Amino acid sequence: MDPIFLLLNQHHEADDELAAVEAAVRDGDWAEAERRFAAFERSLTGHFNLEETRLFPAFEQATGMRFGPTVVMRDEHACILELLENCREPLREHDAQVLLSEVDTLLVMIQQHNVKEENVLYPMCRLRVADLERVVGEDNMVVSP
């Protein structure tokens, strides 16, 4: 599988899980919302881990850019994880209004982040990281958690 396709697939998978959280909350199905939130978190953190431990270092080594797009992406990962944390209490307390507001904010941040990765960083990786398939790794070719 093309490594960039895998990364894009991981973006879509996380988006789908977050949408499922929102749908479950709107339906008042809190058990499903909690299950989907856990799946979303696994998907998102797995993807971030792949990027931060393998892709970003390979890109930095291949380009010599230590203060370029990967720094921005890491900072955004941290912001997204903070927003993820903001969802825990309203999820636990079954506060639909607050949770849906937090999920909306999280979704906007993730969408903006993904556009940057998909349109800037990933094409640069494709051009500059010689062994991208090995970097992304066959162990990451299974997309679903």
C-alpha positions in Angstrom: 0.0 0.0 0.0 1.2 3.5 -0.8 2.5 5.1 2.5 0.8 8.4 1.8 -2.5 6.6 1.1 -2.1 4.9 4.5 -1.6 8.3 6.2 -4.6 9.8 4.4 -6.7 6.7 5.4 -5.7 7.2 9.0 -7.0 10.8 8.8 -10.3 9.6 7.4 -10.6 6.9 10.0 -10.1 9.3 12.8 -12.6 11.7 11.2 -15.2 8.9 10.9 -14.7 7.9 14.5 -15.2 11.5 15.7 -18.3 11.9 13.6 -19.6 8.7 15.2 -19.0 10.1 18.6 -21.0 13.2 17.7 -23.8 11.0 16.2 -24.0 8.8 19.3 -24.2 11.9 21.6 -27.0 13.4 19.5 -28.8 10.1 19.8 -28.3 10.0 23.5 -26.4 6.7 23.3 -23.6 7.4 25.8 -22.2 3.9 25.8 -21.7 4.1 22.1 -20.3 7.6 22.4 -17.7 6.4 25.0 -16.8 3.4 22.8 -16.4 5.5 19.7 -14.4 8.1 21.7 -12.0 5.4 22.8 -11.7 4.2 19.2 -11.1 7.8 18.0 -8.4 8.4 20.6 -6.6 5.1 19.7 -6.8 6.0 16.0 -5.6 9.6 16.5 -2.8 8.9 19.0 -1.6 5.9 16.9 -1.4 8.2 13.8 0.4 11.0 15.8 2.9 8.4 17.2 3.7 7.1 13.7 4.3 10.7 12.4 6.3 11.9 15.4 8.5 8.8 15.9 9.0 7.8 12.2 7.8 10.1 9.5 8.9 13.5 11.0 12.4 12.4 12.0 12.9 10.8 8.5 11.7 14.0 6.8 14.0 16.2 9.0 17.0 14.0 8.3 16.3 13.9 4.5 15.8 17.7 4.2 17.8 19.1 7.1 14.7 21.1 8.1 14.6 20.9 11.9 12.5 24.0 12.3 10.1 23.7 9.4 6.7 22.1 8.9 7.3 19.2 11.4 7.7 21.7 14.2 4.3 23.2 13.3 2.7 19.7 13.0 4.1 18.7 16.5 2.7 21.9 18.0 -0.6 21.2 16.4 -0.6 17.6 17.7 -0.2 19.0 21.2 -3.1 21.4 20.8 -5.3 18.7 19.4 -4.5 16.4 22.3 -5.4 19.2 24.7 -8.7 19.6 22.9 -9.2 15.8 23.2 -8.7 16.1 27.0 -11.4 18.8 27.1 -13.9 16.2 25.9 -13.3 13.8 28.7 -15.3 15.5 31.5 -18.4 16.3 29.5 -18.3 12.7 28.1 -18.1 11.3 31.6 -20.8 13.6 32.8 -23.0 13.0 29.8 -23.2 16.7 29.1 -24.2 16.7 25.5 -24.1 20.5 24.9 -20.6 21.0 26.2 -19.3 17.8 24.6 -20.7 18.7 21.2 -19.1 22.1 21.4 -15.8 20.6 22.3 -16.1 18.0 19.5 -16.9 20.8 17.0 -13.7 22.7 18.1 -11.7 19.5 17.9 -13.0 18.7 14.4 -12.2 22.2 13.1 -8.6 22.0 14.4 -8.1 18.5 13.0 -9.5 19.5 9.6 -7.1 22.5 9.4 -4.2 20.3 10.5 -5.0 17.6 8.0 -5.1 20.1 5.1 -1.6 21.2 6.0 -0.3 17.7 6.2 -2.0 16.5 3.1 -1.2 19.5 0.9 2.3 20.5 2.2 4.1 17.9 4.4 3.0 14.6 2.7 3.9 15.8 -0.8 7.3 17.0 0.5 7.8 13.6 2.2 7.0 11.8 -1.0 9.6 13.9 -2.8 12.4 13.9 -0.2 12.1 10.7 1.9 13.7 8.1 -0.2 12.5 5.0 1.6 9.0 6.3 2.6 7.4 2.8 2.6 10.0 1.5 5.1 9.7 4.6 7.2 5.9 4.4 7.5 6.3 0.6 8.0 4.4 -2.5 7.0 3.3 -2.8 10.6 1.1 0.3 10.1 -0.6 -1.0 6.9 -3.6 -2.2 8.9 -5.7 0.9 9.3 -8.5 -0.1 11.7 -7.7 -0.4 15.4 
